[in-house]
Amino acid sequence: MRRTGRKKEWSIVLFCGGVLVLLPPILSLFDRSDLVFGLPVAYIFLFGFWALVIFAIAWGARKAPAAKTEFNAQTNLPPLDKNGGN
């Protein structure tokens, strides 16, 4: 599959943002001994960011809705009106 336009830009932005956030200087900001719900803050940040990236990938990879056409795709005929005629 070849990515073009916005999908290609979105993939590049997502990759660069993910790499920047996961660099040690950023991760060290969350490396504290504090616990949230019994888990270290670094774990919550890391897995939360991971879930956010997965959501962004799914959102960016979705297909655009198909354009509505005047013709039926299987029969290549115009749709019938409510009374059954053309």
N, C-alpha and C positions, 0 to 999 in steps of 0.2 A: 504494500500500500504506500503510495506516495503522498506525503503531506504537503499541502500547499496553503498559502494565505495565512489565515488566522490560526489554524491548527499548528502550523509549523512555528509561528511566533509563540504560541502558547506553550508548546513543548520546550522551546529554548528558554523561555522565562521561567518555567517550572523547574527545569534542570538547574539553571544558574541560581535560582532562589534556594533550592534545596541544598545545593553544595555550600552556599554561603552560610546558611543557618546551621548546618552541621559541622562547621569548622570549629576547632577547639576553642578559640576565643569566645565564641557565642555559647558553646556548650558549657564552658567554665562559669558563665554567669549563673547557671542553674545548679551548679555542683555545690549544694549546701547540705547540711545535716538535718534540715527541717523535713518533717514528714507531713504529707497531705493524704488523708485517708489511709494512713499506715504505709505509704509508699514515698520514696525519696522524690524530691521535686524534679530532679534530672530525669527520672524515669517517666514521670507524667509529661514533662515537656517533650522528651524524645518520642514517646509513643503517641502523644497527642499530635505532634507535628507530622509523624508518619501517617496517621489517620487522615489528617488534612491533605497531605500530598496524594493519598489514594483517592480521596473524594475529588480533588482537583483533576486528577488524571481521568476519572470516570466522567466528570462534567465536560472536560475538554474533548474527550473521545466520542461523545454522543453524536449521533447522526442528526443532521438538520431535518426538520419535518418536510415531508414530500409536498411539493406544490400541488394544489388542487387543479385537476384538469377537467375539461369538458367531456372527455371520452372515458369509457370504461376500459381499463387496462387489458382485460382478457379478450373482449370481443371487438374492441376498437370502434364501438358504436356510441353515439351520444346516449346519455342516460334518459330513461323514460320519465315522463312527467307523472304526477300523482294519479291520473286517470288511466294510465297504462298506454297512452298514445305518445306520439312524438310531439 
